[in-house]
Amino acid sequence: MDFTFSVNQLQALSNLLTHPEQEEGELEERPDGGAIALQPGHIGPPKRLNHTDCSIVEPTDVKTIWVEDDVPEGSEYEDIWDTRQQPEYEVLFKQRVGTEDVFLGMSRKDGSTACCEDMVIRINLPGCKSADLTLDVKERFLGLRSSVYKLGLHLPHPVDSKNGKAEFHADSHTLQVTLTMKRDFDFINFA
């Protein structure tokens, strides 16, 4: 093993082990050789308080009490006083593959969720009919309400909320929602 260090590396190590406001003469005075009690907050450059960086967005309408962007998606479904049940559900990921992908491996697709195009949410709703359901899909949130059930599901990936497909299977009382995922690097994964 080679243990040679450059001057910059030694200086960085010295800066890490000493307090920034501490003078070199004070190091000899300390009984523990100048070492200070380090905590995780001491890692990295010293923090500077700069209150001018804070941006406060004022509402345009005087009667509004918050800006629309400050309210997280789906917060209207988080009501602790609502006694409706949360139905059982599962989130699945789906790929669009052909025979060249399965048997020959010609595309760069693998079994990971990074290569999936669609997200499928299956929700079991025993005793419900399709007319009783209200489904609301946003980019990162799926909301489902009925007289018996309430589901507010934060989605693991952003989806195309305008183009989706929902099917209610009356024989199994299951709602299947298929949504196309929108991710930043899909143009690389599916090239």
N, CA, C and O of each residue as an XYZ file, in Angstrom:
764
protein
N       0.837     -1.179      0.000
C       0.000      0.000      0.000
C       0.878      1.236      0.000
O       1.919      1.275      0.655
N       0.458      2.220     -0.722
C       1.214      3.462     -0.813
C       0.528      4.513      0.056
O      -0.631      4.854     -0.180
N       1.234      5.022      1.051
C       0.666      6.002      1.962
C       1.306      7.369      1.750
O       1.740      7.999      2.714
N       1.370      7.823      0.541
C       1.888      9.168      0.278
C       0.718     10.106      0.114
O      -0.252      9.794     -0.576
N       0.812     11.253      0.749
C      -0.260     12.228      0.706
C       0.276     13.537      0.168
O       1.425     13.892      0.433
N      -0.524     14.248     -0.572
C      -0.123     15.558     -1.068
C      -0.330     16.598      0.030
O      -0.960     16.328      1.053
N       0.205     17.775     -0.201
C       0.080     18.861      0.771
C      -1.389     19.250      0.928
O      -1.836     19.537      2.039
N      -2.135     19.262     -0.161
C      -3.559     19.622     -0.104
C      -4.356     18.604      0.712
O      -5.264     18.980      1.452
N      -4.024     17.328      0.583
C      -4.737     16.305      1.339
C      -4.441     16.423      2.827
O      -5.342     16.269      3.652
N      -3.172     16.699      3.183
C      -2.828     16.874      4.589
C      -3.490     18.111      5.175
O      -3.939     18.090      6.321
N      -3.556     19.200      4.391
C      -4.217     20.417      4.863
C      -5.710     20.173      5.063
O      -6.291     20.661      6.032
N      -6.338     19.422      4.156
C      -7.766     19.116      4.295
C      -8.015     18.260      5.535
O      -9.015     18.452      6.227
N      -7.113     17.315      5.824
C      -7.246     16.504      7.026
C      -7.081     17.346      8.282
O      -7.799     17.155      9.264
N      -6.147     18.265      8.250
C      -5.929     19.162      9.388
C      -7.152     20.046      9.620
O      -7.563     20.261     10.760
N      -7.728     20.557      8.531
C      -8.925     21.396      8.656
C     -10.115     20.601      9.190
O     -10.959     21.146      9.901
N     -10.182     19.325      8.850
C     -11.268     18.491      9.329
C     -11.170     18.236     10.831
O     -12.186     18.148     11.521
N      -9.947     18.117     11.328
C      -9.748     17.776     12.729
C      -9.665     18.978     13.654
O      -9.690     18.800     14.872
N      -9.570     20.174     13.139
C      -9.485     21.361     13.989
C     -10.685     22.256     13.741
O     -11.264     22.243     12.655
N     -11.050     23.020     14.732
C     -12.166     23.955     14.640
C     -11.726     25.150     13.808
O     -10.580     25.573     13.959
N     -12.560     25.727     12.934
C     -12.139     26.817     12.051
C     -11.694     28.077     12.792
O     -10.800     28.775     12.315
N     -12.292     28.386     13.944
C     -11.922     29.600     14.658
C     -10.728     29.387     15.586
O     -10.338     30.313     16.297
N     -10.152     28.219     15.597
C      -9.086     27.887     16.537
C      -7.732     28.292     15.961
O      -7.434     27.992     14.804
N      -6.920     28.966     16.756
C      -5.585     29.379     16.345
C      -4.624     28.215     16.525
O      -4.895     27.289     17.289
N      -3.478     28.268     15.805
C      -2.509     27.196     15.910
C      -1.880     27.138     17.288
O      -1.537     26.049     17.749
N      -1.713     28.276     17.971
C      -1.118     28.310     19.295
C      -1.995     27.633     20.337
O      -1.495     27.131     21.344
N      -3.306     27.618     20.098
C      -4.231     26.997     21.042
C      -4.153     25.481     21.009
O      -4.582     24.827     21.960
N      -3.615     24.905     19.939
C      -3.576     23.457     19.815
C      -2.686     22.825     20.885
O      -3.016     21.769     21.424
N      -1.543     23.479     21.198
C      -0.637     22.919     22.183
C      -1.196     23.046     23.591
O      -0.852     22.244     24.459
N      -2.056     24.041     23.841
C      -2.600     24.276     25.171
C      -3.632     23.224     25.568
O      -3.840     22.988     26.758
N      -4.267     22.601     24.610
C      -5.310     21.628     24.915
C      -4.674     20.314     25.333
O      -3.699     19.880     24.720
N      -5.207     19.673     26.366
C      -4.604     18.447     26.867
C      -4.747     17.261     25.912
O      -3.956     16.321     25.982
N      -5.735     17.288     25.027
C      -5.943     16.145     24.145
C      -5.269     16.326     22.792
O      -5.645     15.661     21.827
N      -4.288     17.206     22.703
C      -3.528     17.370     21.470
C      -4.246     18.191     20.426
O      -3.900     18.108     19.247
N      -5.219     18.969     20.803
C      -5.892     19.845     19.849
C      -7.112     19.230     19.213
O      -7.791     19.902     18.437
N      -7.421     17.986     19.504
C      -8.596     17.358     18.908
C      -9.861     17.943     19.517
O      -9.909     18.244     20.709
N     -10.868     18.097     18.699
C     -12.138     18.616     19.184
C     -13.195     17.532     19.012
O     -13.010     16.584     18.249
N     -14.288     17.679     19.720
C     -15.383     16.713     19.602
C     -16.135     16.999     18.309
O     -16.863     17.987     18.209
N     -15.954     16.137     17.332
C     -16.608     16.320     16.042
C     -17.958     15.631     16.039
O     -18.150     14.576     16.643
N     -18.873     16.257     15.347
C     -20.199     15.715     15.176
C     -20.512     15.731     13.688
O     -19.786     16.369     12.925
N     -21.559     15.057     13.252
C     -21.863     15.031     11.823
C     -22.067     16.412     11.214
O     -21.841     16.589     10.017
N     -22.483     17.386     11.997
C     -22.694     18.733     11.474
C     -21.412     19.465     11.137
O     -21.453     20.495     10.463
N     -20.269     18.958     11.591
C     -18.992     19.605     11.319
C     -18.406     19.204      9.973
O     -17.423     19.803      9.536
N     -18.980     18.210      9.305
C     -18.453     17.742      8.035
C     -18.831     18.740      6.947
O     -19.963     19.220      6.900
N     -17.887     19.042      6.085
C     -18.127     19.952      4.978
C     -17.711     21.365      5.312
O     -17.176     21.624      6.390
N     -17.956     22.284      4.389
C     -17.565     23.670      4.624
C     -18.393     24.296      5.739
O     -19.517     23.863      5.992
N     -17.848     25.311      6.407
C     -18.609     25.937      7.495
C     -19.892     26.565      6.971
O     -19.920     27.145      5.886
N     -20.927     26.441      7.742
C     -22.235     26.970      7.356
C     -22.290     28.466      7.636
O     -21.864     28.935      8.692
N     -22.813     29.189      6.685
C     -22.985     30.635      6.849
C     -24.465     30.948      6.815
O     -25.197     30.451      5.959
N     -24.893     31.756      7.730
C     -26.295     32.166      7.754
C     -26.471     33.355      6.839
O     -25.853     34.400      7.040
N     -27.304     33.200      5.847
C     -27.566     34.268      4.903
C     -29.077     34.328      4.712
O     -29.655     33.519      3.986
N     -29.691     35.271      5.355
C     -31.155     35.349      5.325
C     -31.678     35.952      4.021
O     -32.886     35.943      3.784
N     -30.801     36.467      3.184
C     -31.275     37.047      1.928
C     -31.593     35.976      0.903
O     -32.266     36.261     -0.088
N     -31.117     34.717      1.119
C     -31.379     33.653      0.165
C     -32.803     33.114      0.273
O     -33.303     32.516     -0.679
N     -33.455     33.312      1.398
C     -34.811     32.801      1.589
C     -35.769     33.557      0.680
O     -35.812     34.788      0.675
N     -36.523     32.804     -0.077
C     -37.486     33.449     -0.965
C     -38.883     33.209     -0.416
O     -39.315     32.063     -0.288
N     -39.563     34.246     -0.103
C     -40.923     34.159      0.406
C     -41.852     34.536     -0.732
O     -41.777     35.636     -1.279
N     -42.728     33.604     -1.078
C     -43.664     33.839     -2.164
C     -44.951     34.360     -1.557
O     -45.577     33.696     -0.731
N     -45.330     35.528     -1.967
C     -46.561     36.132     -1.479
C     -47.717     35.689     -2.370
O     -47.570     35.658     -3.591
N     -48.850     35.350     -1.789
C     -50.011     35.005     -2.614
C     -50.463     36.213     -3.443
O     -50.417     37.351     -2.976
N     -50.897     35.948     -4.668
C     -51.338     37.036     -5.533
C     -52.700     37.575     -5.104
O     -52.978     38.766     -5.239
N     -53.538     36.691     -4.590
C     -54.849     37.105     -4.125
C     -54.765     37.362     -2.617
O     -54.188     36.560     -1.883
N     -55.328     38.453     -2.165
C     -55.222     38.822     -0.751
C     -56.006     37.870      0.151
O     -55.684     37.744      1.332
N     -57.016     37.207     -0.376
C     -57.851     36.348      0.449
C     -57.280     34.934      0.603
O     -57.760     34.178      1.447
N     -56.278     34.560     -0.182
C     -55.700     33.226     -0.036
C     -54.748     33.204      1.150
O     -54.062     34.184      1.441
N     -54.725     32.070      1.821
C     -53.866     31.980      3.000
C     -52.620     31.149      2.739
O     -51.727     31.118      3.585
N     -52.525     30.468      1.585
C     -51.304     29.758      1.208
C     -51.210     29.709     -0.301
O     -52.196     29.908     -1.011
N     -50.013     29.442     -0.774
C     -49.765     29.291     -2.198
C     -50.072     27.843     -2.570
O     -49.793     26.935     -1.787
N     -50.632     27.619     -3.730
C     -51.055     26.292     -4.162
C     -49.907     25.289     -4.159
O     -50.126     24.110     -3.880
N     -48.687     25.732     -4.463
C     -47.538     24.826     -4.508
C     -47.099     24.365     -3.123
O     -46.386     23.367     -3.014
N     -47.502     25.061     -2.066
C     -47.108     24.686     -0.710
C     -47.881     23.484     -0.179
O     -47.434     22.835      0.767
N     -49.017     23.181     -0.763
C     -49.853     22.077     -0.306
C     -49.434     20.824     -1.074
O     -49.499     20.818     -2.303
N     -49.000     19.755     -0.378
C     -48.577     18.550     -1.093
C     -49.750     17.865     -1.766
O     -50.888     17.937     -1.300
N     -49.447     17.191     -2.884
C     -50.470     16.478     -3.627
C     -51.105     15.403     -2.770
O     -50.397     14.644     -2.109
N     -52.409     15.326     -2.769
C     -53.113     14.287     -2.048
C     -53.366     14.575     -0.592
O     -53.833     13.694      0.131
N     -53.078     15.768     -0.135
C     -53.276     16.060      1.286
C     -54.757     16.096      1.661
O     -55.091     15.981      2.840
N     -55.645     16.252      0.690
C     -57.073     16.261      0.999
C     -57.575     14.873      1.380
O     -58.665     14.746      1.937
N     -56.792     13.825      1.086
C     -57.196     12.459      1.423
C     -56.701     12.038      2.805
O     -57.100     10.982      3.296
N     -55.850     12.828      3.438
C     -55.275     12.457      4.724
C     -56.113     13.019      5.870
O     -55.684     13.923      6.585
N     -57.285     12.481      6.027
C     -58.206     12.898      7.073
C     -58.251     11.810      8.135
O     -58.707     10.699      7.867
N     -57.782     12.123      9.337
C     -57.716     11.105     10.381
C     -59.093     10.781     10.952
O     -59.267      9.748     11.598
N     -60.060     11.643     10.724
C     -61.405     11.414     11.265
C     -62.282     10.607     10.321
O     -63.386     10.211     10.693
N     -61.810     10.360      9.117
C     -62.569      9.574      8.155
C     -62.470      8.094      8.533
O     -61.370      7.549      8.621
N     -63.604      7.450      8.754
C     -63.609      6.068      9.247
C     -63.693      5.032      8.134
O     -63.772      3.837      8.419
N     -63.678      5.451      6.891
C     -63.729      4.473      5.807
C     -62.451      3.638      5.771
O     -61.374      4.115      6.129
N     -62.583      2.403      5.340
C     -61.456      1.481      5.297
C     -60.531      1.804      4.135
O     -60.940      2.374      3.123
N     -59.271      1.422      4.312
C     -58.325      1.476      3.193
C     -58.319      0.104      2.544
O     -58.043     -0.886      3.220
N     -58.614      0.014      1.251
C     -58.675     -1.300      0.607
C     -57.270     -1.888      0.416
O     -56.269     -1.171      0.445
N     -57.225     -3.192      0.224
C     -55.961     -3.843     -0.097
C     -55.604     -3.504     -1.532
O     -56.468     -3.472     -2.409
N     -54.314     -3.249     -1.765
C     -53.865     -2.900     -3.108
C     -52.452     -3.420     -3.313
O     -51.748     -3.744     -2.356
N     -52.053     -3.495     -4.566
C     -50.676     -3.842     -4.905
C     -50.248     -2.999     -6.104
O     -51.044     -2.696     -6.993
N     -48.985     -2.635     -6.100
C     -48.412     -1.844     -7.180
C     -47.463     -2.748     -7.947
O     -46.524     -3.308     -7.380
N     -47.715     -2.884     -9.238
C     -46.903     -3.729    -10.112
C     -46.303     -2.872    -11.217
O     -46.838     -1.818    -11.561
N     -45.198     -3.330    -11.764
C     -44.558     -2.628    -12.874
C     -44.603     -3.527    -14.099
O     -44.437     -4.743    -14.003
N     -44.831     -2.904    -15.257
C     -45.087     -3.663    -16.471
C     -44.165     -3.175    -17.586
O     -43.962     -1.974    -17.767
N     -43.608     -4.143    -18.335
C     -42.762     -3.835    -19.479
C     -43.479     -4.188    -20.766
O     -44.313     -5.093    -20.812
N     -43.138     -3.459    -21.796
C     -43.626     -3.794    -23.133
C     -42.481     -4.525    -23.839
O     -41.527     -3.900    -24.304
N     -42.586     -5.834    -23.913
C     -41.524     -6.631    -24.509
C     -42.071     -7.448    -25.672
O     -43.257     -7.772    -25.722
N     -41.195     -7.768    -26.593
C     -41.527     -8.616    -27.721
C     -40.686     -9.877    -27.671
O     -39.919    -10.086    -26.730
N     -40.832    -10.715    -28.683
C     -40.069    -11.964    -28.704
C     -38.576    -11.702    -28.822
O     -37.771    -12.474    -28.301
N     -38.197    -10.629    -29.496
C     -36.762    -10.320    -29.615
C     -36.155     -9.959    -28.258
O     -34.958    -10.149    -28.041
N     -36.981     -9.438    -27.346
C     -36.500     -9.122    -26.003
C     -36.416    -10.372    -25.136
O     -35.445    -10.559    -24.403
N     -37.436    -11.229    -25.219
C     -37.525    -12.385    -24.336
C     -36.520    -13.467    -24.732
O     -35.764    -13.950    -23.890
N     -36.512    -13.844    -25.998
C     -35.711    -14.990    -26.409
C     -34.309    -14.615    -26.877
O     -33.364    -15.373    -26.657
N     -34.161    -13.468    -27.512
C     -32.862    -13.119    -28.071
C     -32.114    -12.068    -27.260
O     -30.902    -11.918    -27.411
N     -32.825    -11.337    -26.401
C     -32.175    -10.304    -25.590
C     -31.589     -9.182    -26.427
O     -30.522     -8.663    -26.098
N     -32.261     -8.800    -27.499
C     -31.715     -7.811    -28.419
C     -31.815     -6.389    -27.885
O     -31.009     -5.541    -28.269
N     -32.757     -6.105    -27.030
C     -32.839     -4.756    -26.464
C     -32.072     -4.737    -25.149
O     -31.629     -5.774    -24.656
N     -31.926     -3.563    -24.603
C     -31.174     -3.421    -23.351
C     -32.095     -3.540    -22.136
O     -31.761     -3.032    -21.066
N     -33.215     -4.183    -22.272
C     -34.153     -4.310    -21.153
C     -33.729     -5.438    -20.231
O     -33.223     -6.474    -20.662
N     -33.953     -5.198    -18.945
C     -33.735     -6.237    -17.951
C     -34.956     -6.284    -17.039
O     -35.956     -5.622    -17.318
N     -34.895     -7.039    -15.974
C     -36.052     -7.216    -15.105
C     -36.264     -6.115    -14.086
O     -37.171     -6.221    -13.260
N     -35.461     -5.062    -14.112
C     -35.587     -4.004    -13.109
C     -36.727     -3.048    -13.446
O     -37.219     -3.020    -14.574
N     -37.137     -2.268    -12.449
C     -38.207     -1.298    -12.679
C     -37.746     -0.133    -13.530
O     -38.578      0.620    -14.037
N     -36.437      0.038    -13.704
C     -35.935      1.116    -14.557
C     -36.308      0.880    -16.015
O     -36.371      1.831    -16.795
N     -36.552     -0.355    -16.391
C     -36.904     -0.684    -17.777
C     -38.411     -0.852    -17.977
O     -38.846     -1.293    -19.041
N     -39.194     -0.513    -16.985
C     -40.652     -0.650    -17.084
C     -41.268      0.650    -17.592
O     -40.820      1.742    -17.243
N     -42.290      0.515    -18.412
C     -42.966      1.681    -18.955
C     -44.245      2.021    -18.205
O     -44.633      3.187    -18.131
N     -44.898      1.010    -17.648
C     -46.208      1.210    -17.032
C     -46.203      0.792    -15.565
O     -45.432     -0.069    -15.142
N     -47.091      1.430    -14.807
C     -47.333      1.062    -13.417
C     -48.784      0.585    -13.343
O     -49.696      1.270    -13.807
N     -48.985     -0.587    -12.759
C     -50.315     -1.165    -12.641
C     -50.662     -1.235    -11.161
O     -49.925     -1.823    -10.370
N     -51.782     -0.636    -10.793
C     -52.251     -0.663     -9.411
C     -53.540     -1.482     -9.386
O     -54.528     -1.134    -10.032
N     -53.509     -2.573     -8.627
C     -54.696     -3.421     -8.466
C     -55.262     -3.190     -7.078
O     -54.564     -3.338     -6.074
N     -56.532     -2.826     -7.033
C     -57.189     -2.491     -5.766
C     -58.379     -3.422     -5.584
O     -59.275     -3.481     -6.426
N     -58.374     -4.151     -4.465
C     -59.483     -5.062     -4.147
C     -60.569     -4.275     -3.422
O     -60.323     -3.673     -2.377
N     -61.770     -4.288     -3.989
C     -62.898     -3.533     -3.439
C     -64.104     -4.449     -3.274
O     -65.052     -4.337     -4.052
N     -64.107     -5.356     -2.290
C     -65.248     -6.261     -2.128
C     -66.526     -5.503     -1.778
O     -66.527     -4.630     -0.910
N     -67.589     -5.844     -2.453
C     -68.891     -5.237     -2.175
C     -69.132     -3.927     -2.893
O     -70.171     -3.306     -2.669
N     -68.233     -3.480     -3.736
C     -68.402     -2.199     -4.449
C     -68.780     -2.441     -5.903
O     -68.477     -3.484     -6.483
N     -69.445     -1.453     -6.470
C     -69.757     -1.451     -7.892
C     -68.974     -0.327     -8.551
O     -68.521      0.598     -7.878
N     -68.818     -0.405     -9.843
C     -68.027      0.606    -10.548
C     -68.682      1.986    -10.481
O     -67.982      2.999    -10.521
N     -69.986      2.043    -10.381
C     -70.684      3.333    -10.315
C     -70.442      4.040     -8.985
O     -70.601      5.257     -8.896
N     -70.059      3.288     -7.947
C     -69.837      3.879     -6.630
C     -68.455      4.503     -6.475
O     -68.201      5.181     -5.479
N     -67.560      4.292     -7.431
C     -66.154      4.683     -7.280
C     -65.875      6.051     -7.878
O     -66.417      6.415     -8.922
N     -65.026      6.796     -7.202
C     -64.502      8.063     -7.721
C     -62.987      7.940     -7.731
O     -62.365      7.755     -6.685
N     -62.395      8.041     -8.914
C     -60.956      7.877     -9.085
C     -60.348      9.203     -9.518
O     -60.839      9.846    -10.446
N     -59.275      9.611     -8.842
C     -58.580     10.848     -9.166
C     -57.085     10.533     -9.271
O     -56.475     10.064     -8.310
N     -56.504     10.794    -10.443
C     -55.087     10.504    -10.665
C     -54.361     11.803    -10.942
O     -54.739     12.571    -11.827
N     -53.310     12.036    -10.168
C     -52.423     13.179    -10.390
C     -51.046     12.639    -10.712
O     -50.847     11.425    -10.751
N     -50.106     13.516    -10.942
C     -48.773     13.088    -11.378
C     -48.087     12.175    -10.369
O     -47.395     11.238    -10.768
N     -48.258     12.419     -9.084
C     -47.584     11.622     -8.064
C     -48.552     11.040     -7.035
O     -48.125     10.580     -5.976
N     -49.854     11.057     -7.338
C     -50.843     10.642     -6.345
C     -52.049     10.006     -7.020
O     -52.500     10.461     -8.071
N     -52.569      8.938     -6.396
C     -53.795      8.304     -6.854
C     -54.783      8.333     -5.699
O     -54.477      7.876     -4.597
N     -55.954      8.866     -5.953
C     -57.005      8.938     -4.933
C     -58.217      8.148     -5.378
O     -58.664      8.273     -6.518
N     -58.749      7.333     -4.480
C     -59.933      6.530     -4.762
C     -60.883      6.666     -3.589
O     -60.487      6.533     -2.431
N     -62.150      6.935     -3.904
C     -63.166      7.065     -2.858
C     -64.417      6.308     -3.260
O     -64.801      6.246     -4.428
N     -65.026      5.740     -2.247
C     -66.345      5.134     -2.406
C     -67.056      5.310     -1.074
O     -66.521      5.927     -0.154
N     -68.255      4.768     -0.974
C     -68.983      4.918      0.291
C     -68.363      4.069      1.396
O     -68.566      4.353      2.576
N     -67.616      3.035      1.034
C     -67.023      2.136      2.022
C     -65.512      2.322      2.149
O     -64.962      2.208      3.244
N     -64.831      2.611      1.019
C     -63.371      2.635      0.997
C     -62.831      4.023      0.654
O     -63.481      4.831     -0.009
N     -61.622      4.255      1.133
C     -60.888      5.479      0.782
C     -59.420      5.112      0.669
O     -58.856      4.501      1.576
N     -58.799      5.486     -0.444
C     -57.379      5.202     -0.653
C     -56.694      6.459     -1.165
O     -57.120      7.046     -2.159
N     -55.651      6.860     -0.495
C     -54.787      7.942     -0.945
C     -53.394      7.378     -1.084
O     -52.722      7.142     -0.080
N     -52.944      7.156     -2.307
C     -51.692      6.449     -2.565
C     -50.687      7.386     -3.230
O     -50.918      7.878     -4.334
N     -49.569      7.625     -2.542
C     -48.471      8.390     -3.130
C     -47.688      7.441     -4.028
O     -47.196      6.411     -3.570
N     -47.575      7.786     -5.295
C     -46.973      6.893     -6.280
C     -45.449      6.971     -6.231
O     -44.895      8.040     -5.978
N     -44.767      5.849     -6.469
C     -43.310      5.846     -6.391
C     -42.624      6.569     -7.540
O     -41.472      6.982     -7.402
N     -43.305      6.733     -8.674
C     -42.746      7.442     -9.828
C     -43.812      8.377    -10.382
O     -45.002      8.089    -10.246
N     -43.423      9.489    -11.002
C     -44.430     10.343    -11.647
C     -45.071      9.612    -12.832
O     -44.418      8.843    -13.537
N     -46.343      9.870    -13.026
C     -47.091      9.208    -14.099
C     -47.763     10.247    -14.983
O     -47.905     11.410    -14.605
N     -48.170      9.810    -16.160
C     -48.945     10.646    -17.071
C     -50.402     10.564    -16.614
O     -51.095      9.585    -16.893
N     -50.855     11.590    -15.917
C     -52.189     11.544    -15.307
C     -53.311     11.718    -16.321
O     -54.458     11.389    -16.021
N     -53.016     12.220    -17.498
C     -54.064     12.442    -18.502
C     -54.360     11.183    -19.312
O     -55.485     10.992    -19.774
N     -53.355     10.324    -19.485
C     -53.534      9.132    -20.316
C     -53.314      7.892    -19.468
O     -52.179      7.469    -19.249
N     -54.382      7.329    -19.004
C     -54.323      6.100    -18.217
C     -55.523      5.242    -18.542
O     -56.407      5.642    -19.299
N     -55.542      4.057    -17.962
C     -56.647      3.151    -18.238
C     -57.075      2.512    -16.922
O     -56.237      2.035    -16.156
N     -58.373      2.505    -16.664
C     -58.909      1.874    -15.460
C     -59.975      0.878    -15.870
O     -60.867      1.194    -16.657
N     -59.875     -0.341    -15.326
C     -60.846     -1.397    -15.608
C     -61.354     -1.953    -14.281
O     -60.572     -2.255    -13.379
N     -62.667     -2.081    -14.178
C     -63.256     -2.692    -12.992
C     -63.746     -4.083    -13.370
O     -64.586     -4.240    -14.256
N     -63.210     -5.090    -12.687
C     -63.616     -6.479    -12.917
C     -64.681     -6.824    -11.884
O     -64.379     -7.002    -10.704
N     -65.934     -6.917    -12.337
C     -67.058     -7.107    -11.426
C     -67.042     -8.486    -10.766
O     -67.513     -8.633     -9.638
N     -66.503     -9.503    -11.458
C     -66.509    -10.845    -10.867
C     -65.550    -10.956     -9.679
O     -65.834    -11.691     -8.733
N     -64.439    -10.252     -9.707
C     -63.488    -10.314     -8.587
C     -63.500     -9.037     -7.745
O     -62.755     -8.938     -6.771
N     -64.333     -8.060     -8.107
C     -64.419     -6.769     -7.409
C     -63.038     -6.107     -7.290
O     -62.640     -5.645     -6.221
N     -62.331     -6.077     -8.414
C     -60.977     -5.522     -8.455
C     -60.921     -4.400     -9.474
O     -61.385     -4.544    -10.605
N     -60.347     -3.283     -9.058
C     -60.098     -2.171     -9.968
C     -58.637     -2.221    -10.368
O     -57.753     -2.253     -9.512
N     -58.381     -2.226    -11.669
C     -57.006     -2.250    -12.176
C     -56.749     -0.950    -12.919
O     -57.396     -0.659    -13.925
N     -55.795     -0.167    -12.414
C     -55.444      1.126    -13.011
C     -54.070      0.986    -13.634
O     -53.110      0.641    -12.945
N     -53.960      1.252    -14.939
C     -52.690      1.188    -15.653
C     -52.289      2.599    -16.034
O     -53.032      3.297    -16.725
N     -51.113      3.022    -15.584
C     -50.621      4.383    -15.815
C     -49.233      4.328    -16.448
O     -48.393      3.520    -16.051
N     -49.002      5.186    -17.429
C     -47.691      5.280    -18.053
C     -46.799      6.175    -17.199
O     -47.192      7.279    -16.821
N     -45.600      5.691    -16.899
C     -44.689      6.454    -16.049
C     -43.946      7.504    -16.866
O     -43.617      7.293    -18.033
N     -43.690      8.644    -16.221
C     -42.890      9.721    -16.814
C     -41.635      9.850    -15.967
O     -41.708     10.217    -14.794
N     -40.496      9.553    -16.552
C     -39.235      9.690    -15.827
C     -38.253     10.468    -16.682
O     -38.369     10.503    -17.907
N     -37.290     11.089    -16.028
C     -36.369     11.968    -16.738
C     -35.496     11.241    -17.744
O     -35.228     11.785    -18.815
N     -35.042     10.038    -17.442
C     -34.083      9.372    -18.296
C     -34.685      8.205    -19.080
O     -33.970      7.269    -19.438
N     -35.982      8.252    -19.348
C     -36.601      7.191    -20.122
C     -36.077      7.151    -21.551
O     -36.093      6.091    -22.176
N     -35.620      8.264    -22.076
C     -35.101      8.275    -23.438
C     -33.801      7.474    -23.533
O     -33.428      7.033    -24.620
N     -33.113      7.283    -22.414
C     -31.904      6.447    -22.394
C     -32.285      4.982    -22.231
O     -31.758      4.121    -22.935
N     -33.199      4.695    -21.304
C     -33.574      3.322    -21.009
C     -34.284      2.643    -22.175
O     -34.145      1.433    -22.353
N     -35.034      3.388    -22.965
C     -35.835      2.780    -24.019
C     -35.342      3.122    -25.409
O     -36.109      3.054    -26.370
N     -34.080      3.490    -25.534
C     -33.529      3.848    -26.860
C     -33.321      2.621    -27.706
O     -32.868      2.726    -28.846
